[in-house]
């Protein structure tokens, strides 16, 4: 995962700066909630695995998500 495409690396790095993934994440990243949701689903599709565990309380990184976050830092 060391050769991540730039948009993927940027999104992962931005997500790594958030205290958690929840309702205000899009606001903190200065994008709309639908745009964030679409970007995250696209990222998961491009990588070929789930990066987040989604629940009514928000989202949490999976092990793969944590690895991506570390590699983007």
DSSP file (Angstrom, degrees, kcal/mol; ACC not computed):
  #  RESIDUE AA STRUCTURE BP1 BP2  ACC     N-H-->O    O-->H-N    N-H-->O    O-->H-N    TCO  KAPPA ALPHA  PHI   PSI    X-CA   Y-CA   Z-CA
    1    1 A X    >         0   0    0      0, 0.0     3,-0.5     0, 0.0     0, 0.0   0.000 360.0 360.0 360.0  11.7    0.0    0.0    0.0
    2    2 A X  T 3   +     0   0    0      1,-0.3     2,-0.4    70,-0.0     0, 0.0   0.680 360.0  58.9 -76.4 -16.3    3.0    2.3   -0.2
    3    3 A X  T 3  S+     0   0    0      2,-0.0    -1,-0.3     6,-0.0     2,-0.2  -0.434  74.2 164.6-110.3  58.5    2.1    3.5   -3.7
    4    4 A X    <   -     0   0    0     -3,-0.5    -2,-0.0    -2,-0.4     2,-0.0  -0.488  45.3-104.5 -72.8 141.2   -1.4    4.9   -3.0
    5    5 A X     >  -     0   0    0     -2,-0.2     4,-2.5     1,-0.1     3,-0.4  -0.367  36.2-111.2 -60.3 147.7   -2.9    7.2   -5.7
    6    6 A X  H  > S+     0   0    0      1,-0.2     4,-2.7     2,-0.2     5,-0.2   0.873 115.0  50.5 -54.3 -46.9   -2.7   10.8   -4.5
    7    7 A X  H  > S+     0   0    0      1,-0.2     4,-2.2     2,-0.2    -1,-0.2   0.894 112.7  48.1 -61.2 -36.9   -6.5   11.3   -4.1
    8    8 A X  H  > S+     0   0    0     -3,-0.4     4,-2.5     2,-0.2     5,-0.2   0.927 112.5  48.3 -66.6 -45.1   -6.7    8.1   -1.9
    9    9 A X  H  X S+     0   0    0     -4,-2.5     4,-2.5     1,-0.2    -2,-0.2   0.905 111.8  50.1 -61.9 -42.1   -3.7    9.2    0.1
   10   10 A X  H  X S+     0   0    0     -4,-2.7     4,-2.5    -5,-0.2    -1,-0.2   0.914 112.1  46.5 -64.6 -43.9   -5.2   12.7    0.6
   11   11 A X  H  X S+     0   0    0     -4,-2.2     4,-2.6    -5,-0.2     5,-0.2   0.930 113.8  48.1 -65.1 -44.7   -8.6   11.3    1.8
   12   12 A X  H  X S+     0   0    0     -4,-2.5     4,-1.8     1,-0.2    -2,-0.2   0.904 112.7  48.7 -62.5 -41.2   -7.0    8.8    4.1
   13   13 A X  H  X S+     0   0    0     -4,-2.5     4,-0.7    -5,-0.2    -1,-0.2   0.903 111.4  50.0 -65.6 -40.7   -4.7   11.5    5.6
   14   14 A X  H >< S+     0   0    0     -4,-2.5     3,-1.0     1,-0.2     4,-0.4   0.916 110.4  49.7 -63.7 -42.9   -7.7   13.8    6.0
   15   15 A X  H >< S+     0   0    0     -4,-2.6     3,-1.3     1,-0.3    -1,-0.2   0.849 103.5  61.3 -64.3 -33.5   -9.7   11.1    7.8
   16   16 A X  H 3< S+     0   0    0     -4,-1.8    -1,-0.3     1,-0.3    -2,-0.2   0.712  98.3  57.9 -66.0 -20.0   -6.7   10.4   10.0
   17   17 A X  T << S+     0   0    0     -3,-1.0    -1,-0.3    -4,-0.7     2,-0.2   0.586  88.6  92.8 -85.8 -11.3   -6.9   14.0   11.4
   18   18 A X  S <  S-     0   0    0     -3,-1.3     3,-0.1    -4,-0.4     7,-0.0  -0.566  77.5-133.5 -83.2 146.8  -10.5   13.6   12.5
   19   19 A X  S    S-     0   0    0      1,-0.2     2,-0.3    -2,-0.2    -1,-0.1   0.749  85.1 -26.9 -68.2 -21.8  -11.2   12.5   16.1
   20   20 A X  S    S-     0   0    0     -5,-0.1     2,-0.7     2,-0.0    -1,-0.2  -0.949  70.9 -93.7-175.8 170.6  -13.7   10.0   14.7
   21   21 A X  B     +A   59   0A   0     38,-0.9    38,-3.0    -2,-0.3     2,-0.2  -0.904  68.7 117.7-104.5 114.1  -15.9    9.4   11.7
   22   22 A X  S >  S-     0   0    0     -2,-0.7     3,-1.7    36,-0.2     4,-0.4  -0.762  76.4 -50.6-154.4-162.1  -19.4   10.7   12.5
   23   23 A X  T 3  S+     0   0    0      1,-0.3     4,-0.3    -2,-0.2     3,-0.3   0.761 129.3  46.0 -59.1 -28.7  -22.1   13.2   11.5
   24   24 A X  T 3> S+     0   0    0      1,-0.2     4,-2.3     2,-0.1    -1,-0.3   0.394  83.3  96.4 -96.9   3.3  -19.8   16.2   11.6
   25   25 A X  H <> S+     0   0    0     -3,-1.7     4,-1.7     1,-0.2    -1,-0.2   0.908  83.6  50.4 -60.1 -43.9  -16.9   14.7    9.7
   26   26 A X  H  4>S+     0   0    0     -4,-0.4     5,-2.5    -3,-0.3     4,-0.5   0.913 110.0  51.1 -61.6 -42.5  -18.0   16.2    6.3
   27   27 A X  H >45S+     0   0    0     -4,-0.3     3,-1.1     1,-0.2    -1,-0.2   0.914 108.9  50.5 -61.1 -43.4  -18.2   19.6    7.9
   28   28 A X  H 3<5S+     0   0    0     -4,-2.3    -1,-0.2     1,-0.3    -2,-0.2   0.809 112.8  46.5 -65.1 -29.4  -14.7   19.3    9.4
   29   29 A X  T 3<5S-     0   0    0     -4,-1.7    -1,-0.3    -5,-0.2    -2,-0.2   0.444 113.2-121.7 -91.3  -0.8  -13.4   18.3    5.9
   30   30 A X  T < 5S+     0   0    0     -3,-1.1     2,-0.3    -4,-0.5    -3,-0.2   0.867  75.8 107.5  61.7  40.7  -15.3   21.2    4.3
   31   31 A X  S   <S-     0   0    0     -5,-2.5    -1,-0.3    -6,-0.1    -2,-0.2  -0.893  75.3 -91.3-135.0 168.3  -17.4   18.9    2.0
   32   32 A X     >  -     0   0    0     -2,-0.3     4,-2.2     1,-0.1     5,-0.2  -0.428  33.1-116.8 -78.5 157.4  -21.0   17.8    1.9
   33   33 A X  H  > S+     0   0    0      1,-0.2     4,-2.7     2,-0.2     5,-0.2   0.912 115.7  50.9 -60.6 -44.2  -22.1   14.6    3.7
   34   34 A X  H  > S+     0   0    0      1,-0.2     4,-2.5     2,-0.2    -1,-0.2   0.897 109.9  50.8 -61.4 -37.1  -23.2   13.0    0.4
   35   35 A X  H  > S+     0   0    0      2,-0.2     4,-2.4     1,-0.2    -1,-0.2   0.897 111.4  47.7 -65.9 -39.3  -19.8   13.8   -1.2
   36   36 A X  H  X S+     0   0    0     -4,-2.2     4,-2.6     2,-0.2     5,-0.2   0.939 112.4  48.8 -65.5 -46.8  -18.0   12.3    1.8
   37   37 A X  H  X S+     0   0    0     -4,-2.7     4,-2.3     1,-0.2     5,-0.2   0.923 113.2  47.4 -58.8 -45.1  -20.2    9.1    1.7
   38   38 A X  H  X S+     0   0    0     -4,-2.5     4,-2.5    -5,-0.2    -1,-0.2   0.917 111.9  50.1 -62.5 -44.1  -19.6    8.8   -2.0
   39   39 A X  H  X S+     0   0    0     -4,-2.4     4,-2.5     1,-0.2    -2,-0.2   0.897 111.2  48.7 -62.8 -41.0  -15.8    9.3   -1.6
   40   40 A X  H  X S+     0   0    0     -4,-2.6     4,-2.4     2,-0.2    -1,-0.2   0.913 112.6  46.9 -67.5 -42.0  -15.6    6.7    1.1
   41   41 A X  H  X S+     0   0    0     -4,-2.3     4,-2.2    -5,-0.2    -2,-0.2   0.896 113.3  49.5 -65.7 -39.0  -17.5    4.1   -0.8
   42   42 A X  H  X S+     0   0    0     -4,-2.5     4,-2.8     2,-0.2    -2,-0.2   0.917 109.9  51.3 -64.3 -43.2  -15.4    4.8   -3.9
   43   43 A X  H  X S+     0   0    0     -4,-2.5     4,-2.2     1,-0.2     5,-0.2   0.927 110.5  48.3 -59.5 -46.1  -12.3    4.5   -1.9
   44   44 A X  H  X>S+     0   0    0     -4,-2.4     4,-2.2     1,-0.2     5,-1.2   0.896 112.4  49.5 -62.1 -39.7  -13.4    1.1   -0.5
   45   45 A X  H  <5S+     0   0    0     -4,-2.2    -2,-0.2     2,-0.2    -1,-0.2   0.925 111.3  48.4 -64.7 -44.8  -14.3   -0.1   -4.0
   46   46 A X  H  <5S+     0   0    0     -4,-2.8    -2,-0.2     1,-0.2    -1,-0.2   0.876 117.0  41.7 -64.2 -38.1  -10.9    1.0   -5.4
   47   47 A X  H  <5S-     0   0    0     -4,-2.2    -1,-0.2    -5,-0.2    -2,-0.2   0.785 106.5-129.5 -81.4 -28.0   -9.0   -0.7   -2.6
   48   48 A X  T  <5S+     0   0    0     -4,-2.2     2,-0.3     1,-0.2    -3,-0.2   0.704  72.7  74.8  88.5  20.6  -11.3   -3.8   -2.7
   49   49 A X  S   <S-     0   0    0     -5,-1.2     2,-0.3    -6,-0.2    -1,-0.2  -0.990  85.1 -92.6-156.3 160.1  -12.1   -4.0    1.0
   50   50 A X        -     0   0    0     -2,-0.3    14,-0.3     1,-0.1    15,-0.3  -0.580  30.4-178.9 -75.5 134.6  -14.2   -2.4    3.7
   51   51 A X        +     0   0    0     -2,-0.3    11,-2.3    13,-0.1     2,-0.3   0.552  63.7  47.8-106.5 -14.2  -12.4    0.3    5.6
   52   52 A X  E     -B   61   0A   0      9,-0.3     2,-0.6    13,-0.1     9,-0.2  -0.961  64.0-141.5-134.0 146.5  -15.2    1.3    8.0
   53   53 A X  E     -B   60   0A   0      7,-3.4     7,-1.9    -2,-0.3     2,-0.4  -0.947  32.6-151.8-100.2 117.8  -17.6   -0.4   10.3
   54   54 A X  E     +B   59   0A   0     -2,-0.6     2,-0.3     5,-0.2     5,-0.2  -0.748  25.9 153.8 -97.8 137.3  -20.8    1.6    9.9
   55   55 A X  E >   -B   58   0A   0      3,-2.6     3,-1.2    -2,-0.4    -2,-0.0  -0.905  58.9 -94.0-146.7 175.4  -23.4    1.9   12.7
   56   56 A X  T 3  S+     0   0    0     -2,-0.3     3,-0.1     1,-0.3    -2,-0.0   0.757 123.8  56.1 -64.8 -23.2  -26.1    4.4   13.8
   57   57 A X  T 3  S-     0   0    0      1,-0.3     2,-0.3   -35,-0.1    -1,-0.3   0.548 122.9 -89.6 -86.4  -8.1  -23.5    6.0   16.1
   58   58 A X  E <   - B   0  55A   0     -3,-1.2    -3,-2.6   -36,-0.1     2,-0.3  -0.969  55.0 -51.2 136.9-153.2  -21.1    6.7   13.4
   59   59 A X  E     -AB  21  54A   0    -38,-3.0   -38,-0.9    -2,-0.3     2,-0.4  -0.935  35.7-165.2-129.3 150.2  -18.2    4.9   11.7
   60   60 A X  E     - B   0  53A   0     -7,-1.9    -7,-3.4    -2,-0.3     2,-0.1  -0.984  30.3-106.3-133.0 143.1  -15.1    3.1   13.0
   61   61 A X  E     - B   0  52A   0     -2,-0.4    -9,-0.3    -9,-0.2     2,-0.1  -0.431  28.2-140.1 -68.7 139.5  -12.0    2.1   11.1
   62   62 A X     >  -     0   0    0    -11,-2.3     4,-2.2    -2,-0.1     5,-0.2  -0.300  38.3 -92.6 -80.2 178.5  -11.6   -1.6   10.3
   63   63 A X  H  > S+     0   0    0      1,-0.2     4,-2.1     2,-0.2     5,-0.1   0.909 132.0  50.3 -60.7 -41.4   -8.1   -3.1   10.6
   64   64 A X  H  > S+     0   0    0    -14,-0.3     4,-2.3     1,-0.2    -1,-0.2   0.889 108.9  52.4 -63.6 -38.8   -7.6   -2.4    6.9
   65   65 A X  H  > S+     0   0    0    -15,-0.3     4,-2.4     2,-0.2    -2,-0.2   0.882 108.0  50.7 -63.3 -39.6   -8.8    1.2    7.5
   66   66 A X  H  X S+     0   0    0     -4,-2.2     4,-2.2     2,-0.2    -1,-0.2   0.898 110.0  50.0 -65.4 -40.9   -6.2    1.6   10.2
   67   67 A X  H  X S+     0   0    0     -4,-2.1     4,-2.2     2,-0.2    -2,-0.2   0.913 111.3  48.7 -64.3 -41.9   -3.4    0.3    8.0
   68   68 A X  H  X S+     0   0    0     -4,-2.3     4,-1.6     1,-0.2    -2,-0.2   0.915 110.0  52.0 -63.5 -42.8   -4.5    2.7    5.2
   69   69 A X  H  X S+     0   0    0     -4,-2.4     4,-0.9     1,-0.2    -2,-0.2   0.913 111.2  46.8 -60.6 -43.5   -4.5    5.6    7.7
   70   70 A X  H  < S+     0   0    0     -4,-2.2     3,-0.4     1,-0.2    -1,-0.2   0.880 111.1  51.3 -66.6 -38.0   -1.0    4.8    8.9
   71   71 A X  H  < S+     0   0    0     -4,-2.2    -1,-0.2     1,-0.2    -2,-0.2   0.755 108.7  52.4 -73.0 -22.2    0.3    4.4    5.3
   72   72 A X  H  <        0   0    0     -4,-1.6    -1,-0.2     1,-0.2    -2,-0.2   0.669 360.0 360.0 -84.8 -17.4   -1.1    7.8    4.3
   73   73 A X     <        0   0    0     -4,-0.9    -1,-0.2    -3,-0.4    -2,-0.1   0.503 360.0 360.0 -71.8 360.0    0.5    9.6    7.2
